[in-house]
Amino acid sequence: MILLIPERLWHPDQYWSNEHALLVEEVSGRVEALLLKSSENTYPIQQLKGDLIPGFVNAHCHLELSHMFGKILEKTGMRAFVQAVNQFRNSCTPEEEQVAIQTANESMWNAGIVAVGDISNDNRSLNTKQHSKIYYHTFLELFGWNETRYEKLFADANEWKNEFKKCANASLVPHAPYSVPPALFERLRNEGTDDLIWTIHHAESDAEQSLFENRKGDLAQFLLALGVELNDHSFHGAKSPTSYLLTEWPKGKRSIWVHNTRMRESDLQQAQQVLGSDLFLCTCPNANLYIEDRLADYEMWLRNGARVCIGTDSLASNNTLSIWEEIQTLLGHTALSLETLLSWATINGALALGIENHFGSLAPGKSPGILLIQEDQNIQRLF
């Protein structure tokens, strides 16, 4: 055992304490107790210059896109970004992809990340996850309007899901409102009855809003070019991606809606009314700035009591997979406090992924990762 005595620590009840020290099992990093600094003890002591916080939870990542680092131009908009992802998805050898995935995994660990909600389209990240120190919940995202391909789609996805569940956890999930028609949502609900967490990309471009409002715009043209019929029944007549989702979304699942940069207040309120405390909004600020140079309306989120977590998205849309860097971006672009952002980056992310009993706070019994915010505002991993 060792007693860590910082200047302050982030208390499990989400406030700074300058009165407590942390008793830790030295090998595992398990938190044994919160003790007052003034308490008598016989444990070895380590005095620390800086503040202690739990490890970060990255609620949204695309590890398998790590080989695209630096290949896609910034601030070109969602349509150009999606086209570039498709262009570069198979731009290197499988061996190069594996090196990029492994390197990204290591960089997240070194940046203080202990758990990740990771989007996958296949099993190419499996080997890294099997040997990682990071906890991964893999979300196998499905999309497509061609119902004749669903049998193959679900056969592959269920096989990969079973593989990923051997090393952590996994779910079958929808990709985005515009790419998942009612028939695919129905199949997902039927196939994924044991999946307790769903996530989806939501309200992340003007083109997505235009598609639902009037069946026009870049996304509408993209779907029409694929032979998709767009009419009043395509999305149950929904006039926003939110209202469409709420007609199809299963109740009783923890729900992580990602990006939400175009989410309107009325849509958020409607979603909260239907999903309640199961709804988490995940923001990926560096990716949002990278792709469309726009952030979500966080003031509106806070005004409505939204539960928020933080993700990094991928190295196709970000220069680093670091939650601490996402926090720094938000501190520089908004009036959000560090205290609010630490809650988003730790306990809220753990709650969203259903791992709050193990991660998210410096509470006795947990092995949440232990980080030191140093005097120069850099992060040092202690456990």
C-alpha positions, 0 to 999 in steps of 0.5 A, spaced: 500 500 500 502 507 498 498 513 501 498 518 495 498 525 498 496 530 492 495 538 493 488 536 491 484 530 489 477 529 485 473 527 490 468 521 488 462 526 489 465 530 484 468 536 487 475 538 489 478 536 496 484 539 499 483 535 505 484 528 502 489 523 501 488 516 497 490 509 499 492 505 493 494 498 492 501 499 489 501 493 483 493 494 481 492 501 482 486 499 486 483 504 491 483 502 498 481 508 501 480 516 502 483 518 508 484 525 511 491 528 510 491 529 518 490 522 519 495 518 523 497 512 518 503 507 518 503 507 510 509 509 505 507 516 503 508 519 496 507 527 496 505 529 489 505 536 486 499 537 483 492 534 483 489 527 482 483 525 478 481 518 475 483 515 468 479 518 462 473 515 459 473 516 451 466 515 450 467 515 442 472 513 438 474 509 431 480 505 432 480 502 426 481 508 422 487 510 425 491 509 419 488 515 416 492 520 420 493 526 417 490 524 410 484 528 410 484 535 409 480 539 415 474 544 415 471 541 408 465 539 411 461 532 412 460 530 405 467 531 403 470 528 409 465 521 408 468 521 401 475 521 403 474 516 409 471 511 403 477 513 399 482 512 404 479 506 408 483 501 404 489 505 402 495 501 406 496 494 407 493 490 413 500 490 416 500 497 416 493 498 419 495 493 425 501 498 426 497 504 426 491 501 431 496 498 436 500 505 436 493 509 437 491 504 443 498 505 446 497 513 445 490 513 448 493 509 454 499 514 455 494 519 455 490 517 461 485 513 457 482 507 461 476 505 457 473 506 450 467 506 446 469 504 440 466 504 433 468 498 428 465 495 422 469 489 422 474 485 427 480 488 424 481 492 431 480 485 435 488 483 436 489 490 439 483 490 444 485 482 446 492 485 449 490 492 451 490 495 458 484 499 456 477 496 457 473 497 450 466 496 449 466 495 441 460 498 437 459 494 431 455 499 427 450 497 421 447 501 415 444 500 409 438 500 405 439 494 401 435 489 405 437 483 400 444 484 404 442 484 411 443 476 412 450 477 410 450 483 414 448 480 420 451 474 420 458 477 419 456 482 425 454 477 430 460 473 429 465 479 430 460 481 436 462 474 439 469 475 438 469 482 441 465 479 447 471 474 449 475 480 451 470 485 453 463 487 451 460 489 444 453 491 441 450 491 434 448 499 433 445 503 428 450 508 424 446 514 423 439 516 422 440 517 415 443 510 413 439 506 417 432 505 414 426 502 418 427 495 416 434 495 419 432 498 425 427 493 426 432 487 425 437 491 430 432 491 435 430 483 434 437 481 433 440 485 439 436 484 445 442 482 449 445 489 447 444 494 453 448 500 450 446 503 443 450 509 440 449 513 434 452 518 430 446 524 430 445 531 428 452 532 425 451 536 419 446 541 416 445 536 410 442 531 415 437 536 417 435 538 410 434 531 408 429 530 414 426 537 413 424 537 406 428 531 403 433 535 399 441 537 400 447 533 399 445 527 403 438 526 400 442 527 393 447 521 395 441 517 397 438 518 391 444 516 387 444 510 391 437 508 388 433 510 395 426 512 394 425 518 398 418 520 400 414 522 406 414 514 408 422 513 408 423 516 415 415 515 418 414 522 415 419 525 421 422 532 420 428 531 424 433 526 425 431 526 432 424 525 431 425 519 427 430 516 432 425 516 437 420 512 433 425 507 432 429 507 438 428 501 443 427 504 451 431 501 457 438 501 453 443 506 455 443 511 449 449 515 447 448 520 441 454 522 438 456 529 436 449 533 436 452 539 433 445 541 429 441 538 435 435 543 437 433 545 443 426 542 442 429 535 439 433 535 446 427 536 450 423 531 446 429 526 447 429 527 454 422 526 455 422 519 451 429 516 454 430 520 460 436 518 464 438 513 459 440 518 454 447 521 454 450 526 449 457 525 447 461 531 444 467 530 440 470 537 439 476 536 436 473 532 430 467 537 430 472 543 429 476 538 424 471 537 419 466 542 420 469 548 424 463 548 429 461 546 436 455 543 439 451 548 443 453 546 450 450 552 453 443 549 451 445 542 453 447 545 460 440 549 460 436 542 459 440 538 464 443 533 459 448 528 461 454 529 457 460 525 456 466 526 451 469 522 445 475 523 441 472 520 434 478 518 430 485 520 427 481 521 420 478 527 424 483 528 429 490 530 431 490 526 437 486 521 441 487 524 448 481 526 452 485 531 456 486 535 449 479 535 448 478 538 455 483 543 453 479 545 446 473 546 450 476 550 455 479 555 450 472 555 446 467 555 451 465 558 458 465 551 461 469 550 467 474 544 468 470 541 474 464 540 469 469 537 464 472 532 468 465 530 470 464 529 463 470 525 461 470 521 467 464 519 471 459 520 465 463 516 460 463 511 465 456 511 466 454 511 459 458 505 458 455 501 464 462 501 467 461 506 473 462 500 478 470 500 476 471 506 473 470 514 473 471 516 480 477 515 485 472 511 490 474 505 494 474 498 491 475 501 484 481 501 479 479 507 475 486 509 473 490 514 477 492 521 473 496 527 476 495 534 473 502 537 474 503 544 475 505 545 468 498 542 466 500 536 463 497 529 465 502 524 468 499 517 469 500 514 476 496 507 475 
